[in-house]
């Protein structure tokens, strides 16, 4: 397992600040999208690219079980 570059704390809304060192490494700016990849019990974070966004848009119609207004309300803050 690799040692962490930086550590961040989750807020009550399960949000975390991406530390400056990581933002610089990834070239992240305000408004950029990030992609999370899960491999075993590790999470990999990277700047989202066009391929990531195209994949998610293609996947979206298959997620009909979360399509109600109640679901939108419940998951709005995620």
Secondary structure as GFF3:
##gff-version 3
##sequence-region A 1 78
A	DSSP	alpha_helix	20	26	.	.	.	ID=ss1
A	DSSP	beta_strand	34	39	.	.	.	ID=ss2
A	DSSP	beta_strand	42	47	.	.	.	ID=ss3
A	DSSP	alpha_helix	50	60	.	.	.	ID=ss4
A	DSSP	three_ten_helix	64	66	.	.	.	ID=ss5
A	DSSP	alpha_helix	69	75	.	.	.	ID=ss6
###
